[in-house]
Amino acid sequence: MNDELLKIKEEAISKIDKASSLKDLSELRLEYLGKKGKVSLFTKNMSTLSNEEKKEFGKALNDAKVSINDALEEAILKAKEKELNEKLEKETLDITLPGLKVNKGGFHPLTKVIDEVEELFISMGFDVASGPEIEEELYNFEKLNLPKNHPARDNQDSFYITSERLMRTQTSPVQARTMDANEEKTEIRVICPGKTYRRDDDDATHSHQFTQIEGLMVGYDISLANLKGVLEVFVKRMFGDDREIRLRPNYFPFTEPSLEIDVSCSKCNGKGCNICKNTGWVEILGAGMVHPNVLRGCGYDPDKYTGFAFGVGAERIAMLKYGISDIRSFYTNDLRFLEEFNRVEGEVLK
Ligand code: DAH
């Protein structure tokens, strides 16, 4: 019986040595040391032995169990280590590879322009006001001294929603709304940025949706000199300290006198180039002294109060400031265009 046990023990140890997985090893444990395992079966036959033999065989049996168990434990440790190494090998992380690029959002160039303008005017004591994009005719036209059938309404081809409501063609109605809403009829300083709409065919210089920034200052003894002073600060801040402004007479129904303001061309410095059509000046905004009819219509006494107003296109500012030649670029949302305005200094786009 001893020889047989020895054979079984050697057979078990040799199988354990060859086993390559934890699963095989657990099966081998069952095969040899389990309740009905090959080694346990020897216990059954022990009843036939004498006491002396029992003692001796018991020792051998125990020795076989311990040896097989030790071999199993050792093999299990090795198998676990092997499995771990294989897993690690598969999951290797090369920390020298470039990381994944996180695409951060950024500000649209028009938002940047509006933010910059707001910041400047707030520093000069102005508030920021807004009005509805679907506007009443009353505010878009009538209160701005453009009665029904006024020929200047034709200059602003409108999108009508009903017979009395339209997509606002300008931000000037916010002037009238601000004056109307000021119940005490006190002094006003506001700018009003916002979207505006006209039935234009889109091309490089026209867009049916565009952005205006309106300015209004109403008070005692406000004069053209105040308008010129404020706009000079504005132009120098947006386009640089070297820029000059030029005032030309113009016509707007809501201002008298009305002006067109030009800025000296930053590309050629006034010498003449394709940007300024060889004039040295670039048209930038419309402005004027608020018409007495507009003041009166909004409850302000024109004998007591005067004011100036101006309106400027945000796209126009951005196009001149950043050298953009097609107004449609603001609305097609090509990421390559938008990313140009949100680059970290020194970063090169791929
Ligand atoms: N609303 C005018 C336009 O869309 C721009 C403008 C001109 C606004 C003169 C004004 C102004 O407030 O005084 O063409």
Residues whose N, C-alpha, C, O or C-beta is under 5 A from the ligand:
A	BS01	DAH	T169 Q170 S172 G215 F252 T255 G286 A287 G288 A309 F310 G311
